Amino acid sequence: MQVALVVFGIALVACGARLFYLEKKFKKIFGGGDPKTLETLVVEHAGRIEEAEQALRQLGDAHSTLAQDFLGSIQKVSMVRFNPFSDTGGDQSFVIALLDGKNDGVIFSSLYTRGQPLVYAKPIKAGASHYQLSKEEADALARAIQSA
């Protein structure tokens, strides 16, 4: 009988230690606050996942809108300086190409002639112009397109 009591006492201590260990793990897993059922925790986490997915969709939509808007902004710039006339000094004349993400934009040409600059503009659509481009304008356009 005494042996049975000793065995029972050892088993009781072992069960108490195991219960203490399991309670410690339970508090670690479930945060140690109010005891919640596993079902409640799963429902809460599912709600958080749905909120995160909705926020991610909104961010994706905003990114798409910004990417489309960015295509229409000036992204590619090139400048070429040159001397169109041998009788004037220096590279006072220049060409500037300004293009967006679709290679649409404008080329500005400034020709410096005897103290009087002349400025021209030519529209660019899809990397080309309906107007004939000078060598310098074509060079500026090609540099701008390649700068992407």
N, C-alpha and C positions, 0 to 999 in steps of 0.2 A: 504494500500500500504506500509506503514511504517512497519507494522507487517510482511509482506511478505519479505521486505528487511532484517529485523532482522533475520527471520528464514533462509533466504538464506545465510546471513553472518555466522550464527552459523553452517549451513551445510557446508559452504565453509571452515571454520576453522577445522571442524571435518574431512573433506576429506583431508585437508592439513596435519593434525596430523597423519591420517592413512597412507598417502603416505610417510611421513617421517619415520614412524615405519616400513613399508614394505621395503623401501630403505635400512634401517639399517639391516634388516634381509637378504636382498638380498646380501649386501656386506659381511655379516658374512658367508653366505652359499657359495658364489662364490669367496671369497678371496679378494674382494675389488679392484682387479686389473682391467685389461681390461675386459669390459663386454663380456662374452662368452655366446653362446647359450647353452641350456641344452644338445642339441645333441653333440656339440663340447666337452663338459665336459664328457659325457658318452663315447664317442669315445676315449678320452685321458685315462680315467680310464680303459677302456677295454684293451688298449694297455699296460698299466702298469700291469694289471692282467696277461696278456699273458707273459710278460717279467718275472714276479715273478714265474709263473708256469714253464717256461723254466728253470729258475735258480734252482727251486726246483727239477725238473727232473734231472738236472746235479748233484746236491748234492746227490740225491738218487743213481745215477749211481756210483758216487765216493765212497759213503758209501758201496755199494755192493762190489766194487773192493777191498776196504780196508778190509772189513770183510773176503773176500776170502783169501787175502794175509795174514791176521792175523792168519787164521787157520793153516798155514804152519810155523808159528814162535813158538819158544819155549815158552810155557805158563805154563807148570807144571814141577816143580822141587822137587826132594826129595833126602835126603841123610840119610844113615844108617851107623853108625860106629859100628864095632864089633871086637872081638878077635877070629880069627879062630883056633888058636893053644893054648892049655893050658900052654905050656912051655915058651911062650913069654909074656911079660907084656904089659898091656895097650890095648886100642882099637885103634891100629894103622891102621887097615884095614878099608876100607869103600866102600860103593856102592853109586853111584849117578845115578839117573834116570832123563833123560831130555826128555820131551814129548811135542808134539804140540797139537793143538786143536782137532786133529783126533786120539789122543793117539798113534801117530807114533813117533819114536825117537830112543834113544839108552840108554843102561845101561852100565856104566863104573864101573868095579870092581877093586879095588886095594888091593892086599893081601900083608901084610908086613911079610916077613919071614927072621929072623936073619939078619937084616940090608939090605936086598935086596927086594925092592918092586916089585911085579909082577902086571901088569895091563892088564885087559881083557875088551873087548867091545862086547856087544851083541845087534843086531838090534831088535827094537820093531816095530811091525805093528799091528795097531788096538788093542793095549793093550796086546799083546801077543808076545812071541818069539818062533822061531823054535828051538832054543837051550834050553836045560834044564836050568832052573834058580835055583840058590841056595835059601835057606830059606831067606837070607838077601836080595838077588836080588828081589825075589818075594815080600818081604815086602816093599822095596823101590818103586817097580813098583805100588803096590796097594796104597801106600801113595801118589804117584804122581798123579795117576788117580783120587783119591778122593780130591786132592787139588784144583780142578776146581771150 
